[in-house]
Amino acid sequence: MVKADGCVAIHADGGAYKPLNWMNAPNQLVELEDRWEVTNAKGERLIVTLHQVISDTNHELGVDPGLTKDGVEAHLQEMLAEKPWVLEEGLTLVRREFPTDLGPIDLVCVDRFGAMVAIEVKRRGEIAGVEQLGRYLERLRLDGRMGSVRGVLVAQSIAPQARLLARARGLEAIEVDYDGLREAGSREMRLF
């Protein structure tokens, strides 16, 4: 398959969606009678030997509609920053992408008692997310100005092993419904 952007992908016959081999664009494709020779900008070459051509078709699919994936981690983070109270009554946002020397914490909030809450947002909560949140909390607790800090892993689904590890480390693990978050009303006052 040769895509409009110049990417060349070799697929198997039997229902595989992932290519067996590919060359990302930009490429130079030379079509010879018995083979294709694909060369990329680094000089790497892919040679496809043609034994038999059963079908050779061209489909113009039109202008790229700019499709985006809905429900990704960034969208969850945006919605939770706008409506942190859906996780816990009285929770208010302090900052998104709170900087630490290990990287930014997705959300830092304060609860109704004044305690800081570090929130790590994932599409799927796995052990790696629990470990990441633990490292962030360790860094925050080194800063005495933060006071009491607790951690919450938030995801659309959380693996049982991750839930168990979170509990063992004194962290909360909360599953959220993406569509439910979208439909939850905002408490912010707006002019229009």
N, C-alpha and C positions, 0 to 999 in steps of 0.2 A: 504494500500500500504506500502510495506517495501522497502526502497531504499537501494542501495548498501552501503551507508555510515552508515546504521543502523537507520536512521530516520524512524519513523512509522507515517503515516498520515491516518486519517479517512475522506473519502470524501462522499458527498451526491450523490444520484443517478442522480439528475436532473441538469446536466450541470455546477455545481459549480466548479470553478477552485481553490478556496481557501478551505483548509481542515476545517472540523468542529472541529476537535481535532487533536493534533499531539504531538509527543515526539521527541525532537531533539536528535541526536546522541551525545555521545555514549549511547547505550541502551543494555539491555539484554532482549532478546525475548524468551519466553518459549511458544512453540506451544503445547497445549493440545487438546484433542479430541473435547471438546465443547467450548473452549475459548483460547484466546491469553493473556498472561500476559507480559506486557512491564514494565521494571523498569529502570529508569535512574540513573545516578551517585549520585544524591541527595536523592535517595530512593523513589522518587515519582513513583506511579504506575498507569498504564492505563490498564484496563481489558476490553477486547473486547469479548463479548459473541457471539458465533456462533450459529445461529438458523438453517441456511441452507446454504450450500456451493453450489453456482451455477457454479462457475468457479474458478479454482486455477491455475494460469499460472505464469511462470517465464520468464522474458525477459532480456537477457544480452545485455546491450546497448554499451558495449565496454569501451575503455579508455576515461576518461573525456577530452574533447577537449580544456578545459580552455576557454570557451566562455566568452566574455566580452561585456558589454553593450556599444554601440556606442552612442555618443551624450549626455553623462552625463555632469554634471556641470564642473567637472575637465577638460574634453576635451575642453569645451568652453573656460575655463579660459586659458588653454595652448595656444589655437589658438589666442585668443585676446592678450595675452602677446607677442606673436610673431608678430602680425599684428595690433597693437592698432590704426593705422591710418585708419582702415576700419570703426571705430566709428566716427572719426573726423579727418579731414586733419590736419597734424602737430602734432598729439598726439604721444608722445613717452613714453615708459615704464621707470619708475623709479625703481619699485620693485614689485614682486609678493609676496603675503602673507605678506603684510606690517604689522608688529606687533603693536597691541595696547593692553591696559590692558583689553579690552573687547573681544579680539580675533583678528585674522588676517583679514585685508582688502584684498580682492581678488587681486586687482590691484591698484597701485598708479601710476599715469602718470603725465606728465606735458604737458600743451597745448602750442600752438604756441606763446602765449602771456606770457608764463612763469608761469601761474597759475597752482596750483596743482589740480588734478582730482582724486577723490576716486571712484573706480568702484566696484560695487557688482554684481557678476555674478550668475544667477540662470537659471535653465532649464525653469521654469515657474515663472514669476514674480507675486508675491502675496503681500498682505499688509504686511506680516511679513518681506519680503525682503526690503520694503520701510522703515519700522521701524528699521531694522537692519542697513541699510545704514545711516539713521538719527542719530543713536547712535554713529556710527563710526565718522561721521562728527563732532558731538559735541565734541568728544575726541580730534580729530585733531585740531579743532579750539581753544582748550584750550592751545595748544602748539604754542606760538607766532612765532616760527621759520618757520612754514609752510606757513605763508602768507595767501593769498586768496585760499580757498579750495572749490570746488564744487563737487556735487555728481551725479553719473550716475548709474541707475539700468539697467542692460543689461540682456535680457533673450530671449529665442526662442519665447515665447509668454508672453504677459503681460495682466493680468486681468484688465478689465475696472476700477474697484474700486482701484486697485493699481496704475494705471496710473493717476487717479484723485487725489489720496492722494499724489503721487509724485509731481504733478504740484502744489498742494496746499502748499507743503513744500519747493518749489523752487528747486526740484530735476528733473533731466532729466530721461526719461524712453525710452530706445531704444530696439526695437526688432531686432534680428539678425537671419539670415538664416544659419543653421548649415552647410548644403552642400555648400552654397555660400562661407562661411568662409574657408572651406577646399580648395575650388578652387581658392580663392584669392591668387595672387602671393605674395611672400615675397619680401620686399625691401632690405633685408640684402644681402650684397655681400658675395658670397661663392666661394671657390676654385673649388669645384666639388660637 
